[in-house]
Amino acid sequence: MTETTALKSGLLADIAAANNLAAVEELRVGALGKQGVITALLKTLGGMSADERLEKGPAIQDLRESVTAAIAERKATLEQAALDARLASEKLDMTLPADIGPVGSVHPVSQVMDELAEIFADLGFSVATGPEIEDDWHNFTALNIPETHPARAMHDTFYFPDVDGAAQRMLLRTHTSPVQIRTMMNQKPPIRIIAPGRVYRSDSDATHTPMFHQIEGLVIDRGITLGHLKWTLETFLKAFFERDDIVLRLRPSYFPFTEPSVEVDVGYTMVNGQRVIGGSDGWLEVLGSGMVHRKVIEACGLDPEEWQGFAFGTGVDRLAMLKYGMTDLRAFFDGDLRWLKHYGFSALDVPTLSGGVGA
């Protein structure tokens, strides 16, 4: 047996007998480290003649490769054994009650947004978004809102200062309807979308804030009628308020971007002095809607003789107030932890149609 073969047998036996990672590392350093025995043998190759290197080189290289592989294998075996022992000792009793400590809460607006998305997804609608800083054309002109319309007035709209050379005047969007315009211009019909998001108007009282949340819906297809709109709104409101006794009343109205236009009222009953949605003791206005005006369809490059549609919009904050019994819209934005603790939702209260969208 040559010296190299004997060294190989001894090192492999020592590696196999090592019973912990520290011992394996000590053997690695002793064999393959800077001062290791195998490293020393490799250094002798440079001083050998060509014939000696041809004779002894393969055995030394085989020694290095065998020891390296044995060390890696032994290290992996010991690490796996340590992991198995740790997993066996660290057990979690899933029957014990969870103690997750103090946690935050989901804002009612976020919760209602999720509820609406869940309901409309079941009706085949997708969610569309757009910029909150809009230009005058998308926010007003394309929606058939003329220059003289009061909605353009400074006391209603937050305009940005005029910029020399700017093609369009910029503003904070006053509704999410520009998302409908952008969708119709960039997506071929048929279209079924909802557009939730923040909007801005210069107003502030118990039922109005300068920034609030809206959701709008749009359907563009062939053969769409007002009957499709009424069915969609009735289905949506029944699912949202989780009541089958929802009664709707459609009143003729006027919006520049729809014709005909209708305001939608929902019936309510009085329970302990409070209005509760459902029944028909009285009526509450909840949203505006109508058939998309042909001028709006034309502005988006579509043929109104071929494509028709309906649109609707409502305040998300107002829906939250009606469903969860809140009385002052301004509290939604005060950041009062006591209010959030009372009206907020657990992160686990995920809306589902099967389990009920409300918590």
C-alpha positions, -999 to 999 in steps of 0.1 A, spaced: 0 0 0 15 34 -10 17 64 13 -11 82 -6 -34 52 -4 -28 48 33 -34 85 39 -67 83 19 -79 53 39 -71 69 72 -88 102 63 -119 86 50 -122 65 81 -118 95 104 -144 115 84 -169 86 86 -163 84 124 -168 122 130 -199 126 151 -204 164 149 -198 193 125 -170 207 146 -150 174 142 -157 174 104 -144 210 101 -113 201 121 -106 172 97 -112 195 67 -87 221 79 -62 193 87 -64 178 53 -73 207 29 -65 238 48 -34 260 40 -13 238 62 -32 206 55 -15 173 46 -32 171 12 -23 207 4 13 199 12 12 170 -12 -3 192 -40 26 217 -35 52 189 -42 38 185 -77 56 216 -88 90 203 -79 86 169 -96 98 159 -130 73 152 -157 76 115 -153 71 117 -115 42 140 -119 26 116 -143 31 88 -119 21 104 -86 -2 133 -97 -34 112 -104 -32 96 -70 -28 129 -52 -57 145 -72 -79 114 -64 -70 118 -27 -81 155 -27 -114 148 -46 -123 118 -25 -116 136 8 -135 167 -4 -165 146 -14 -165 126 18 -164 158 40 -193 173 20 -213 141 24 -206 138 61 -214 174 67 -248 171 49 -256 140 69 -249 156 102 -268 188 93 -299 168 82 -297 148 115 -295 180 135 -325 194 116 -345 163 121 -338 164 158 -348 200 160 -380 194 142 -388 165 164 -383 186 196 -401 218 183 -438 210 183 -466 234 179 -500 226 195 -525 239 169 -553 235 194 -540 262 217 -557 296 213 -537 321 193 -522 351 211 -512 375 184 -511 405 207 -523 440 198 -529 444 160 -541 471 137 -574 472 120 -587 474 84 -603 508 77 -640 506 69 -633 522 35 -608 495 26 -632 468 38 -661 482 17 -637 485 -13 -629 448 -9 -666 439 -5 -675 458 -37 -647 442 -57 -659 407 -45 -695 414 -55 -687 428 -90 -661 402 -97 -689 376 -94 -708 396 -119 -680 395 -144 -665 430 -138 -628 437 -135 -611 465 -115 -597 494 -135 -576 523 -121 -563 556 -134 -543 587 -123 -556 610 -96 -540 640 -113 -560 643 -145 -562 667 -174 -592 688 -183 -601 667 -214 -604 633 -196 -621 647 -165 -646 670 -183 -645 674 -220 -646 637 -230 -675 632 -205 -697 658 -224 -692 684 -196 -692 718 -215 -670 747 -206 -699 766 -189 -709 736 -167 -708 746 -130 -688 714 -122 -657 731 -137 -660 761 -113 -630 769 -91 -651 765 -60 -657 728 -69 -625 717 -85 -589 717 -73 -569 731 -103 -532 732 -106 -515 764 -116 -514 770 -154 -481 760 -170 -469 779 -201 -471 756 -232 -491 729 -214 -516 712 -238 -542 706 -210 -550 722 -177 -543 698 -149 -565 691 -118 -572 666 -91 -599 644 -106 -634 652 -93 -647 617 -100 -634 583 -112 -652 587 -146 -619 595 -164 -610 559 -158 -640 549 -179 -627 572 -207 -592 557 -206 -606 522 -206 -628 528 -236 -599 543 -255 -574 515 -247 -596 484 -246 -619 470 -272 -655 463 -262 -672 444 -246 -662 462 -214 -672 455 -178 -653 474 -152 -655 491 -119 -633 520 -111 -628 526 -73 -605 553 -60 -600 587 -43 -616 618 -58 -613 655 -47 -638 684 -45 -638 716 -25 -664 708 0 -664 699 38 -692 692 62 -707 662 81 -715 644 48 -687 658 25 -650 660 27 -624 675 2 -611 640 -5 -635 610 -6 -638 576 -22 -660 568 -52 -667 537 -72 -680 538 -107 -691 510 -130 -692 508 -168 -706 483 -192 -701 487 -230 -716 460 -253 -741 455 -280 -778 457 -271 -774 471 -236 -806 486 -221 -818 503 -190 -832 470 -178 -796 456 -176 -786 486 -155 -815 481 -131 -809 444 -127 -771 450 -121 -778 476 -94 -805 456 -77 -782 425 -76 -753 446 -63 -773 463 -35 -788 431 -23 -754 414 -21 -738 445 -4 -764 450 23 -771 413 25 -808 416 24 -834 403 0 -860 430 8 -840 457 -11 -864 479 -31 -851 503 -57 -867 534 -71 -853 550 -102 -860 588 -107 -853 607 -139 -823 630 -135 -796 648 -155 -759 640 -159 -739 653 -188 -723 619 -195 -755 598 -195 -788 599 -214 -813 590 -200 -800 595 -165 -815 582 -133 -810 587 -96 -814 555 -76 -831 554 -43 -832 525 -19 -859 518 5 -853 518 43 -872 510 75 -870 528 109 -856 506 137 -851 522 171 -850 556 155 -824 548 129 -827 542 92 -820 506 82 -816 497 46 -844 474 35 -882 477 33 -900 508 20 -908 531 50 -889 558 32 -863 564 5 -826 572 5 -806 583 -26 -776 560 -30 -762 565 -65 -765 580 -99 -766 561 -131 -778 561 -167 -771 550 -203 -737 562 -215 -742 593 -237 -735 588 -274 -712 618 -274 -690 601 -247 -689 569 -268 -679 589 -298 -652 608 -279 -636 574 -272 -635 564 -308 -664 540 -307 -695 539 -329 -726 546 -308 -748 529 -334 -730 496 -327 -720 500 -290 -742 510 -261 -737 509 -224 -746 520 -189 -726 536 -161 -732 542 -124 -714 558 -96 -716 561 -58 -696 572 -28 -678 543 -10 -678 563 22 -715 568 20 -721 531 15 -700 524 45 -720 549 66 -753 533 55 -742 497 61 -723 501 94 -742 529 111 -717 558 110 -731 593 112 -702 617 104 -681 614 73 -653 635 87 -644 609 113 -633 586 84 -602 608 80 -594 619 115 -571 590 123 -587 586 158 -575 552 171 -607 549 193 -629 553 162 -608 528 142 -609 503 171 -647 506 172 -654 506 134 -623 488 121 -622 453 108 -599 424 115 -574 415 88 -590 381 88 -624 395 79 -620 388 42 -652 394 22 -665 364 4 -699 358 -13 -702 323 2 -694 335 37 -710 369 35 -693 400 24 -700 418 56 -682 411 89 
